[in-house]
Amino acid sequence: MWNWLRQIKDSITQKTTGLMRMQFWRKAVEDIYCDNPPHQPVAVALWRAVKRHNLTKMWFTKIIDEREKNLDDRAYRNIQELETYAENTQSALLYLTLEMLGVRDIHADHAASHVGKAHGIVTCLRATPYHSARRKVVLPMDICMLHGVSQEDFIRGKQEKNVRDVIYDIASQAHIHLEHARSFRKKVPAKAYPAFYCTVALDAYLYNIRKVDFNIFHPSLQKRSTLLPLYLYIRSWKKTY
């Protein structure tokens, strides 16, 4: 379901079409929780997961509502608005993952909140070259204004220091959230750790962007890391996140 919702914005040319698709999933969730899922493969699989793991309906609703609000592709007014989006999408998905793992723990939820926010921020950064090539900029406006950077600077792919300072500030916020998530590590049940292995990819991206001095347009940032599976195995073997 997450992939379907995520792809809606990229696959539509009119907002009305996106709203109709979101409405389909909103109705599908209602029907799933009434034991009457629509005859659609993803919806049926979701219904089975809900029945098996007693998943919380609220998290699905938050994801749909937030994705619907995001159909406009407008810039976030500030970093807090970006974090709210990440909390209601990425974090909500992690809360559902924890439920599927049989974990209902306040410390795991706190960690999931911060990991989800870090994930949302990194995703926003990674998408910047893609959006800029389509003359769109969604990075937080307050940070751009703080450093005197305009949307046109990103659209033109500028790499001046003030542009890199914007990226540094945003990436630093993602790093802070990861550190907060790890501060709960000793209190989080070990069986919750698989939900947080996405931090491997987040750490890798933040490390790589630091290596290129926060040049968001550097070609190396668009390449897949062949070492990620190894890092994931090591993180799993160490039983940490």
Disulfide bonds with the S-S distance in Angstrom:
none
